[in-house]
Amino acid sequence: MPAPAPRHPLAPLFEPSSIAVAGATERPGAIGAVVLANLRAAGCGGRLVAVNPKYPTVQGVRCVPSIAARGLPGDLLVVTTPATTVPGLIDDSGRRGIRAAVVISAGFGEAGAAGAALARELRAAARRHGVRVLGPICLGLMRPSIGVDATFALGGALPGALGLVSQSGAICTALIDWARPRGIGFSSLVSIGASTDVDFGEALDYLTQDPATRHILLYVEGIREAGRFVEALRAAAAAKPVFVIKSGRHPTGVRAAVSHTGALVGADDVFDAVVRRAGAVRVRTLGQLVATAQALAAGLRPVGRRHAGITKGGGAGVRAAAPAADADLDVELATLAPDTVAALQAVLPVHWSHGNPIDLIGDADAARYDAAVAACLADDGIDGLLVMLPPKDMTAPARIAEVLRERARGATKPVQACWM
């Protein structure tokens, strides 16, 4: 019988069997209260213990006065106490055998010389005892499929296949709020904050090996361990789709990123080249990141770079065709096969565009859309299809959507819709 695979070094962080919350409290609105409530709501009740000398229990959870107390679980510590207490807590937890910590507390590198000194103490204590630290200045960590929500976000994420690693907690919460009503879930949400210890590289390495994570999204403000990041990004992109958005493209953004987490933001053109050579895809806006997440969650997979557009207005077609001229996107407008042109000639008005994008003319109905989509799906020279519907008086958007859904259901190439 083969020996079991060794645990990943970050397994105590991502797969905790027990969790202690330092700073857990009954005080409404306090971060320690929200974190404990989120862990309970996620299903961690039996694996939880609170740490606070003021209470025997917190929110119905057993509470111990200190990290040194007997019976404290030995896997993951979540810290919500003031920055000045954190190095000592990490030192105590290391002595107790706790091997991972999520430090939500602020007041470190972003808080001037005194904060930077605390960050050095925190790092030294962690390294002294082999404790892996996520944060500080972070939202925390979510693993919805195993019932872990060690964050102070208001409302948890659904389980799913998207893995998100972000330096910004606000980006995490925004994506959760967007994804939840759409039924889109996450395998992991990792807010690395100031990344005193665990950085993008190691988080990427874990998600690359995690079978529950099928695609990875990154929000980057700055990279501390460049070599580790590049190596991990290359390995991740070879195994799974990886999409990256980076702030600090312009001087104002650089200053904002530095003040936010203390991270150093490198030259944008260098970062761009690194992402491209690693095989990942860079998106430029949060809107593009959201669209990417939605497409991935829907199971869309590119099968080639030749795309066709279908519309009932020339302007929409021109707008859709424009990205084909962008070398970074590596897409092209497909050339319609003679059989496809003949099939379209038989059903479309004489003034249709006779090319790609396919303009069905302004009075196009569901039958015309159906015929065009069917012809394109049958064309081996087309790898993907974008169907656009501008609003016009004679449009029947619901009926056209039904037709498109039926055609796309059994398609072997991605079909995307833009109802304008």
C-alpha positions as CSV (number, residue, x, y, z in Angstrom):
1,M,0.0,0.0,0.0
2,P,1.6,3.4,-1.0
3,A,2.5,5.8,1.7
4,P,0.1,8.8,2.1
5,A,1.3,12.0,0.4
6,P,3.0,14.4,2.8
7,R,0.9,17.3,4.0
8,H,1.6,20.7,2.4
9,P,3.6,23.0,4.7
10,L,0.6,25.3,4.8
11,A,-1.9,22.6,5.7
12,P,-2.3,23.8,9.3
13,L,-3.4,27.1,7.8
14,F,-5.7,25.9,5.1
15,E,-6.9,22.7,6.7
16,P,-7.1,23.4,10.5
17,S,-8.6,20.7,12.7
18,S,-8.9,23.2,15.5
19,I,-9.0,27.0,15.8
20,A,-8.4,29.4,18.6
21,V,-9.5,33.0,18.4
22,A,-7.4,35.5,20.4
23,G,-9.4,38.6,21.2
24,A,-12.8,36.8,20.9
25,T,-15.4,39.0,22.6
26,E,-19.1,39.5,23.3
27,R,-18.8,43.2,22.4
28,P,-21.0,43.9,19.4
29,G,-19.2,45.0,16.2
30,A,-15.7,44.2,17.5
31,I,-13.6,42.3,15.0
32,G,-13.0,39.5,17.6
33,A,-16.8,39.1,17.9
34,V,-17.4,39.0,14.2
35,V,-14.6,36.5,13.5
36,L,-15.9,34.1,16.2
37,A,-19.5,34.5,14.9
38,N,-18.3,33.8,11.3
39,L,-16.5,30.7,12.4
40,R,-19.5,29.4,14.3
41,A,-21.8,30.2,11.3
42,A,-19.5,28.3,9.0
43,G,-19.7,25.2,11.1
44,C,-16.5,25.4,13.2
45,G,-18.3,25.3,16.6
46,G,-16.9,21.9,17.8
47,R,-13.4,22.9,16.8
48,L,-13.4,26.3,18.4
49,V,-12.0,27.9,21.5
50,A,-11.9,31.6,22.4
51,V,-8.9,33.2,24.1
52,N,-9.8,36.1,26.4
53,P,-9.1,36.5,30.2
54,K,-12.5,38.3,30.7
55,Y,-14.9,35.5,29.9
56,P,-15.5,31.8,30.8
57,T,-17.4,31.5,27.5
58,V,-17.9,33.8,24.4
59,Q,-21.0,33.4,22.2
60,G,-21.4,29.9,23.8
61,V,-17.9,28.9,22.9
62,R,-15.5,27.7,25.7
63,C,-13.0,30.5,26.6
64,V,-9.5,30.2,28.1
65,P,-7.6,33.1,29.6
66,S,-4.4,32.7,27.6
67,I,-2.5,30.8,24.9
68,A,-0.6,29.0,27.7
69,A,-3.9,27.6,29.2
70,R,-4.5,23.8,29.2
71,G,-6.7,22.3,26.6
72,L,-6.0,24.9,23.9
73,P,-6.3,23.4,20.4
74,G,-3.0,23.1,18.5
75,D,-3.6,23.9,14.8
76,L,-4.6,27.5,13.9
77,L,-4.6,30.7,15.9
78,V,-6.6,33.7,14.7
79,V,-5.4,37.0,16.2
80,T,-7.6,40.1,16.5
81,T,-5.9,41.8,19.4
82,P,-3.8,45.1,19.2
83,A,-0.6,45.0,17.4
84,T,1.6,45.4,20.5
85,T,0.3,42.0,21.8
86,V,0.8,40.1,18.6
87,P,4.6,39.1,18.8
88,G,4.0,37.7,22.3
89,L,1.0,35.8,21.2
90,I,2.9,34.2,18.3
91,D,5.7,33.3,20.6
92,D,3.3,31.7,23.1
93,S,1.5,29.8,20.4
94,G,4.7,28.5,19.0
95,R,5.6,27.1,22.4
96,R,2.2,25.4,22.6
97,G,2.8,23.7,19.2
98,I,0.4,25.8,17.2
99,R,1.8,25.9,13.6
100,A,-0.3,28.6,11.8
101,A,-1.7,32.0,12.6
102,V,-4.0,34.4,10.8
103,V,-3.1,37.9,12.1
104,I,-6.0,40.3,11.3
105,S,-4.6,43.1,13.5
106,A,-3.4,46.4,12.0
107,G,-0.6,48.7,13.2
108,F,2.5,47.2,11.7
109,G,4.5,48.2,8.5
110,E,1.8,50.8,7.6
111,A,2.1,52.5,11.0
112,G,5.6,54.0,10.7
113,A,8.8,53.0,12.6
114,A,7.1,51.6,15.7
115,G,4.9,49.4,13.5
116,A,7.8,48.2,11.4
117,A,9.6,47.2,14.6
118,L,6.6,45.2,15.7
119,A,6.5,43.5,12.3
120,R,10.1,42.5,12.8
121,E,9.3,41.1,16.2
122,L,6.4,39.2,14.8
123,R,8.5,37.7,12.0
124,A,11.2,36.7,14.4
125,A,8.8,35.0,16.8
126,A,7.2,33.1,13.9
127,R,10.5,31.9,12.5
128,R,11.8,30.9,16.0
129,H,9.0,28.4,16.4
130,G,8.1,27.5,12.8
131,V,4.7,29.2,12.9
132,R,3.3,30.2,9.5
133,V,1.6,33.6,9.6
134,L,-1.0,35.0,7.2
135,G,-1.2,38.8,7.5
136,P,-1.0,41.1,9.4
137,I,-3.5,43.8,8.2
138,C,-5.7,41.3,6.4
139,L,-9.3,40.2,6.2
140,G,-8.4,36.6,7.0
141,L,-9.0,33.3,5.3
142,M,-12.1,31.4,4.0
143,R,-12.3,27.8,3.1
144,P,-16.1,27.3,2.5
145,S,-16.0,23.6,1.6
146,I,-14.6,22.7,5.0
147,G,-16.5,25.2,7.1
148,V,-13.8,27.7,7.8
149,D,-14.5,31.5,7.8
150,A,-11.7,33.1,9.7
151,T,-12.5,36.6,8.5
152,F,-14.5,39.7,9.7
153,A,-16.4,39.8,6.4
154,L,-20.2,40.3,6.7
155,G,-21.6,37.2,5.0
156,G,-19.6,34.1,4.0
157,A,-18.8,32.8,0.5
158,L,-20.4,29.8,-1.2
159,P,-18.3,26.7,-1.8
160,G,-17.0,26.4,-5.3
161,A,-13.9,26.1,-7.5
162,L,-12.5,29.6,-7.6
163,G,-9.4,30.3,-5.5
164,L,-8.8,34.0,-4.8
165,V,-5.5,35.5,-3.3
166,S,-5.7,39.2,-2.6
167,Q,-3.6,41.8,-0.8
168,S,-6.8,43.8,-0.4
169,G,-9.5,42.6,2.0
170,A,-12.0,45.1,0.4
171,I,-11.5,43.4,-3.0
172,C,-12.3,40.0,-1.3
173,T,-15.5,41.3,0.3
174,A,-16.6,43.0,-2.9
175,L,-16.2,39.8,-4.9
176,I,-18.0,37.8,-2.2
177,D,-21.0,40.2,-2.3
178,W,-21.0,40.0,-6.1
179,A,-20.7,36.2,-6.3
180,R,-23.1,35.1,-3.6
181,P,-26.4,36.1,-5.3
182,R,-25.2,34.6,-8.6
183,G,-24.5,31.2,-7.0
184,I,-20.7,31.5,-7.7
185,G,-18.5,29.9,-5.0
186,F,-14.9,29.8,-3.9
187,S,-12.5,27.0,-2.8
188,S,-10.4,29.5,-0.9
189,L,-10.3,33.3,-0.3
190,V,-6.9,34.3,1.0
191,S,-6.3,37.9,2.2
192,I,-2.5,38.1,2.6
193,G,-2.5,41.8,3.7
194,A,1.1,42.9,4.5
195,S,2.4,39.4,3.9
196,T,5.0,39.4,6.7
197,D,5.4,35.7,6.2
198,V,3.1,33.8,3.8
199,D,3.2,35.6,0.4
200,F,1.7,35.1,-3.0
201,G,4.2,32.4,-3.9
202,E,3.3,30.0,-1.1
203,A,-0.4,30.6,-1.3
204,L,-0.3,30.0,-5.1
205,D,1.7,26.8,-4.5
206,Y,-1.0,25.5,-2.1
207,L,-3.9,26.3,-4.5
208,T,-2.0,24.7,-7.4
209,Q,-2.0,21.4,-5.5
210,D,-5.5,21.8,-4.1
211,P,-7.9,19.5,-6.0
212,A,-10.9,21.7,-5.0
213,T,-9.4,24.7,-6.8
214,R,-9.9,24.7,-10.5
215,H,-9.0,28.3,-11.4
216,I,-7.1,31.0,-9.6
217,L,-7.7,34.8,-9.3
218,L,-5.0,37.2,-8.0
219,Y,-5.3,40.8,-6.8
220,V,-1.7,42.2,-6.5
221,E,-0.5,45.4,-5.1
222,G,3.2,44.5,-4.7
223,I,5.5,41.5,-4.6
224,R,8.0,40.9,-1.8
225,E,9.5,37.6,-2.8
226,A,9.8,38.1,-6.6
227,G,11.6,34.8,-7.4
228,R,9.2,32.7,-5.4
229,F,6.2,34.5,-7.0
230,V,7.4,33.9,-10.6
231,E,8.2,30.2,-9.9
232,A,4.8,29.6,-8.3
233,L,2.9,31.6,-11.0
234,R,4.5,29.6,-13.7
235,A,3.7,26.3,-12.0
236,A,0.1,27.4,-11.3
237,A,-0.5,28.6,-14.8
238,A,0.8,25.3,-16.2
239,A,-1.8,23.4,-14.2
240,K,-4.9,25.8,-14.0
241,P,-6.2,29.0,-15.5
242,V,-4.7,31.9,-13.5
243,F,-5.9,35.5,-13.9
244,V,-4.1,38.5,-12.4
245,I,-5.1,42.1,-11.7
246,K,-2.5,44.5,-10.4
247,S,-2.9,48.0,-8.9
248,G,-0.2,50.6,-9.1
249,R,0.0,51.0,-12.9
250,H,0.3,54.7,-12.5
251,P,2.2,56.8,-9.9
252,T,-0.9,57.7,-7.8
253,G,-1.8,54.0,-7.6
254,V,1.7,53.1,-6.6
255,R,1.6,55.6,-3.7
256,A,-1.8,54.3,-2.5
257,A,-0.6,50.7,-2.6
258,V,2.6,51.5,-0.6
259,S,0.6,53.4,2.1
260,H,-2.0,50.6,2.2
261,T,0.1,47.6,3.1
262,G,3.7,48.8,2.9
263,A,4.3,46.7,-0.2
264,L,6.7,47.8,-2.9
265,V,5.2,48.0,-6.4
266,G,7.6,47.3,-9.2
267,A,7.7,48.7,-12.8
268,D,4.4,47.8,-14.5
269,D,5.9,46.8,-17.8
270,V,8.2,44.3,-16.0
271,F,5.2,42.8,-14.2
272,D,3.3,42.6,-17.4
273,A,6.1,40.6,-19.1
274,V,6.4,38.3,-16.1
275,V,2.7,37.4,-16.1
276,R,2.7,36.8,-19.9
277,R,5.8,34.6,-19.8
278,A,4.5,32.6,-16.9
279,G,1.4,31.7,-18.9
280,A,-1.1,33.6,-16.8
281,V,-3.6,36.2,-18.0
282,R,-3.6,39.8,-16.8
283,V,-6.8,41.7,-16.6
284,R,-6.9,45.5,-16.3
285,T,-10.0,46.3,-14.4
286,L,-12.2,44.8,-11.6
287,G,-14.9,44.6,-14.2
288,Q,-12.8,42.2,-16.2
289,L,-11.9,40.2,-13.2
290,V,-15.6,39.8,-12.3
291,A,-16.4,38.8,-15.9
292,T,-13.5,36.3,-15.8
293,A,-14.8,34.8,-12.5
294,Q,-18.3,34.5,-13.9
295,A,-17.1,32.8,-17.1
296,L,-14.9,30.3,-15.2
297,A,-17.7,29.5,-12.7
298,A,-19.9,28.8,-15.7
299,G,-17.4,26.2,-16.9
300,L,-16.3,28.0,-20.0
301,R,-13.0,26.9,-21.5
302,P,-11.3,28.4,-24.5
303,V,-10.5,25.8,-27.2
304,G,-8.7,28.2,-29.6
305,R,-8.1,31.8,-30.4
306,R,-10.5,32.2,-33.4
307,H,-13.7,33.9,-32.4
308,A,-16.9,35.1,-34.1
309,G,-19.4,37.7,-33.1
310,I,-23.1,37.8,-33.8
311,T,-25.1,41.0,-33.4
312,K,-28.0,43.0,-34.8
313,G,-26.2,46.3,-35.1
314,G,-22.9,47.4,-36.7
315,G,-21.6,49.5,-33.8
316,A,-21.8,46.5,-31.4
317,G,-19.9,44.4,-33.9
318,V,-17.2,47.0,-34.3
319,R,-16.8,47.3,-30.5
320,A,-16.5,43.5,-30.1
321,A,-14.0,43.2,-32.9
322,A,-11.7,45.9,-31.5
323,P,-9.9,43.6,-29.0
324,A,-8.7,41.3,-31.8
325,A,-6.1,44.1,-32.6
326,D,-4.7,43.9,-29.0
327,A,-1.7,41.7,-29.1
328,D,-1.9,41.0,-25.4
329,L,-5.2,39.2,-25.8
330,D,-4.0,36.7,-28.4
331,V,-7.4,36.4,-30.1
332,E,-8.4,36.8,-33.7
333,L,-11.5,37.2,-35.8
334,A,-12.3,33.9,-37.4
335,T,-12.7,33.7,-41.2
336,L,-16.1,32.2,-42.0
337,A,-16.0,28.9,-44.0
338,P,-17.7,28.9,-47.4
339,D,-20.4,26.5,-46.0
340,T,-21.1,28.9,-43.2
341,V,-21.4,31.9,-45.5
342,A,-23.8,29.8,-47.7
343,A,-25.9,28.8,-44.8
344,L,-26.2,32.4,-43.6
345,Q,-27.0,33.7,-47.2
346,A,-30.0,31.4,-47.2
347,V,-31.6,32.9,-44.1
348,L,-30.3,36.4,-43.7
349,P,-31.3,39.6,-45.5
350,V,-29.3,40.5,-48.6
351,H,-27.6,43.4,-46.7
352,W,-26.1,41.3,-43.8
353,S,-22.4,42.0,-43.2
354,H,-21.1,39.0,-45.2
355,G,-18.3,38.7,-42.7
356,N,-17.3,38.4,-39.1
357,P,-18.7,40.0,-36.9
358,I,-22.0,38.8,-38.4
359,D,-24.5,41.6,-38.4
360,L,-28.0,40.2,-38.6
361,I,-29.5,43.6,-39.4
362,G,-31.6,45.6,-36.9
363,D,-34.9,43.7,-37.3
364,A,-33.4,40.3,-36.5
365,D,-35.7,37.9,-34.6
366,A,-35.0,34.8,-32.6
367,A,-35.1,32.6,-35.8
368,R,-32.4,34.6,-37.4
369,Y,-30.2,34.4,-34.3
370,D,-30.8,30.7,-34.0
371,A,-29.7,30.1,-37.6
372,A,-26.6,32.2,-37.2
373,V,-25.5,30.5,-33.9
374,A,-26.1,27.1,-35.4
375,A,-24.0,27.9,-38.5
376,C,-21.1,29.2,-36.4
377,L,-21.2,26.3,-34.0
378,A,-20.9,23.9,-37.0
379,D,-17.9,25.8,-38.4
380,D,-14.6,24.1,-37.4
381,G,-12.8,27.4,-38.1
382,I,-14.6,29.1,-35.2
383,D,-13.3,28.4,-31.6
384,G,-15.7,30.6,-29.6
385,L,-18.8,32.7,-30.1
386,L,-19.9,36.0,-28.7
387,V,-23.6,36.8,-29.2
388,M,-24.7,40.4,-28.7
389,L,-28.2,41.9,-28.4
390,P,-28.5,45.7,-28.5
391,P,-31.9,46.9,-27.3
392,K,-34.3,47.9,-30.1
393,D,-38.1,48.2,-30.3
394,M,-38.6,44.9,-32.2
395,T,-36.3,42.9,-29.9
396,A,-37.6,39.9,-28.0
397,P,-34.7,39.4,-25.6
398,A,-36.2,36.6,-23.5
399,R,-37.0,34.5,-26.6
400,I,-33.6,35.1,-28.2
401,A,-32.0,34.1,-24.8
402,E,-34.0,30.9,-24.8
403,V,-32.8,30.0,-28.3
404,L,-29.2,30.8,-27.4
405,R,-29.4,28.7,-24.2
406,E,-30.6,25.7,-26.2
407,R,-27.9,26.0,-28.8
408,A,-25.2,26.5,-26.2
409,R,-26.3,23.6,-24.0
410,G,-24.6,20.9,-26.1
411,A,-21.8,23.0,-27.6
412,T,-18.2,22.0,-27.4
413,K,-16.9,25.5,-27.8
414,P,-17.6,28.5,-25.4
415,V,-20.7,30.6,-26.2
416,Q,-20.9,34.0,-24.4
417,A,-23.8,36.4,-24.4
418,C,-23.8,40.2,-24.1
419,W,-27.3,41.6,-23.6
420,M,-26.7,45.3,-24.0
